[in-house]
Amino acid sequence: MRTATPHDCRFQNDVDAVRAADGKVLRVTRPGYGEGDAHASEAEAATLEVDHEIPNDTNLAGLERWIRFALPGFLGVPGLVQSDE
């Protein structure tokens, strides 16, 4: 399996490159943060079409849980198995 993980897609050419490699484009949003940023890269990033939007509306532990357990299923790859230990 070939993987690549850009930390950031701000322009359409970034999205095109991810999709050309059969990748998925995800956006993490945090209500109350990032709105009103006038920088050109932020303005374009807000308009890009993504495959899935992840609401980061709890705390860091909640976002980590989503990444560890839900994201692999969305991407169709093996994920971590939650243990009761």
Secondary structure, DSSP 8 states (H G I E B T S, - for coil): ------S---SHHHHHHHHHTT---EEEE-TTSSTT---HHHHHHTT---SEEEE--S-HHHHHHIIIIIHHHHHTS--------
